[in-house]
Amino acid sequence: MSRRRTSAIQSDSAARLVELLRQHRVMQAGERFERGDGWAETGLVFTSSIGTPLEPRNVNRRFDQLREKAGLPWLRLHDLRHAFASMLFSEGVPARTVMELLGHSTIQLTMNTYTHVMPETQRDAVGRLDHLFTGDRSTDEEDDNADEAGGPDPTDTDTDTDTDQQ
């Protein structure tokens, strides 16, 4: 509540989200009208049908219904936040960006709470040391990237210049 955050949602997704929120507001206005004096005004966007804060057990129960209907494997609602952070890290998103997306005040909180070292990440980290044993620092992916960039391979230390030949 102490700060506002902007959304990083793509424009098509943002437009759909705005439309869904508008539909929700219309539905909630109908509930408010039906309840009259029985409506508890809390200022919350998502409430029960009488305006009170949502009960966590009911939210979890509804999430489980939707998850089963979608044919997704067992997953708790709370696990989505952990999965979101872990997937961003596995895609190489910088810790500062993940921290801001999650709304945390420190990177340490993000790193200690919402990330898990994935097996692929561990293999990649150890694989980066292969050049120590093989003497070959480049990979096929690096070679492809250098070719696409149209420039020389920055890891190539074998150069033929006039000063090297003297």
Secondary structure, DSSP 4 states (H G I P E B T S, - for coil): --S-------HHHHHHHHHHHHHHHHHHHHHHHHHGGG------SSB-TTSSBPPHHHHHHHHHHHHHHTTPPS--TTHHHHHHHHHHHHTT--HHHHHHHHT-S-HHHHHHHH----HHHHHHHHHTTHHHHHS----HHHHHHHHHHTS--TT------HHHH-
